[in-house]
Amino acid sequence: MSNVEQLDLFTLTDPSPVLNGMYYEQSTNRFVSYVLGRRYFEVTPSRCLGDKDWKERTMRERAI
């Protein structure tokens, strides 16, 4: 009789985290938004809406 192998179809094969949200990209000096790991939108800091504190905190805490 042949051996039967049980496959788990619901486990993730790539457990790496997916980027979601707004990040600051140091190499381009831009704020970049990601949706499900794909680059969606980018804007320079001078054109980015948001107060100065939010921009500074994002640049410090969410730099990629």
C-alpha positions as a Markdown table, in Angstrom:
| # | Residue | x | y | z |
|---|---|---|---|---|
| 1 | Met | 0.0 | 0.0 | 0.0 |
| 2 | Ser | 1.3 | 3.5 | -0.8 |
| 3 | Asn | 2.0 | 6.1 | 1.9 |
| 4 | Val | -0.5 | 8.9 | 2.1 |
| 5 | Glu | 0.8 | 12.4 | 2.9 |
| 6 | Gln | -1.5 | 15.0 | 4.5 |
| 7 | Leu | -1.1 | 18.5 | 3.1 |
| 8 | Asp | -2.0 | 21.5 | 5.1 |
| 9 | Leu | -3.4 | 24.0 | 2.6 |
| 10 | Phe | -4.0 | 26.8 | 5.0 |
| 11 | Thr | -0.5 | 27.4 | 6.4 |
| 12 | Leu | 1.4 | 30.4 | 5.1 |
| 13 | Thr | 4.6 | 29.5 | 3.3 |
| 14 | Asp | 6.0 | 33.0 | 3.5 |
| 15 | Pro | 5.8 | 34.3 | 7.1 |
| 16 | Ser | 7.6 | 37.6 | 6.3 |
| 17 | Pro | 5.6 | 40.7 | 7.4 |
| 18 | Val | 3.8 | 42.7 | 4.7 |
| 19 | Leu | 4.0 | 46.4 | 4.7 |
| 20 | Asn | 0.8 | 48.3 | 5.3 |
| 21 | Gly | 0.4 | 52.0 | 6.0 |
| 22 | Met | 2.6 | 55.1 | 5.7 |
| 23 | Tyr | 6.4 | 54.9 | 5.9 |
| 24 | Tyr | 9.3 | 57.3 | 5.4 |
| 25 | Glu | 11.7 | 56.1 | 2.8 |
| 26 | Gln | 15.2 | 57.5 | 3.6 |
| 27 | Ser | 16.8 | 56.8 | 0.2 |
| 28 | Thr | 14.2 | 59.0 | -1.7 |
| 29 | Asn | 13.3 | 61.4 | 1.2 |
| 30 | Arg | 9.6 | 60.7 | 0.6 |
| 31 | Phe | 6.6 | 59.4 | 2.5 |
| 32 | Val | 5.4 | 56.2 | 0.9 |
| 33 | Ser | 2.2 | 54.3 | 1.5 |
| 34 | Tyr | 2.0 | 50.6 | 1.1 |
| 35 | Val | -1.1 | 48.4 | 0.7 |
| 36 | Leu | -0.7 | 44.7 | 1.2 |
| 37 | Gly | 3.0 | 45.0 | 0.6 |
| 38 | Arg | 2.7 | 46.9 | -2.7 |
| 39 | Arg | 3.8 | 50.5 | -3.1 |
| 40 | Tyr | 0.7 | 52.6 | -3.6 |
| 41 | Phe | 1.5 | 56.3 | -3.3 |
| 42 | Glu | 4.5 | 58.5 | -2.5 |
| 43 | Val | 4.8 | 62.2 | -1.7 |
| 44 | Thr | 7.5 | 64.6 | -0.6 |
| 45 | Pro | 7.5 | 65.9 | 3.0 |
| 46 | Ser | 6.7 | 69.4 | 1.9 |
| 47 | Arg | 3.5 | 68.2 | 0.0 |
| 48 | Cys | 2.5 | 65.7 | 2.6 |
| 49 | Leu | -0.6 | 66.6 | 4.6 |
| 50 | Gly | -0.2 | 66.2 | 8.3 |
| 51 | Asp | 1.2 | 68.2 | 11.2 |
| 52 | Lys | 4.9 | 68.6 | 11.8 |
| 53 | Asp | 4.8 | 66.3 | 14.9 |
| 54 | Trp | 3.3 | 63.5 | 12.8 |
| 55 | Lys | 5.9 | 63.9 | 10.1 |
| 56 | Glu | 8.8 | 63.9 | 12.5 |
| 57 | Arg | 7.4 | 60.9 | 14.4 |
| 58 | Thr | 6.9 | 58.9 | 11.2 |
| 59 | Met | 10.4 | 59.8 | 9.9 |
| 60 | Arg | 11.8 | 58.6 | 13.2 |
| 61 | Glu | 9.7 | 55.5 | 13.9 |
| 62 | Arg | 8.7 | 54.2 | 10.5 |
| 63 | Ala | 11.8 | 54.8 | 8.4 |
| 64 | Ile | 12.6 | 52.1 | 5.8 |
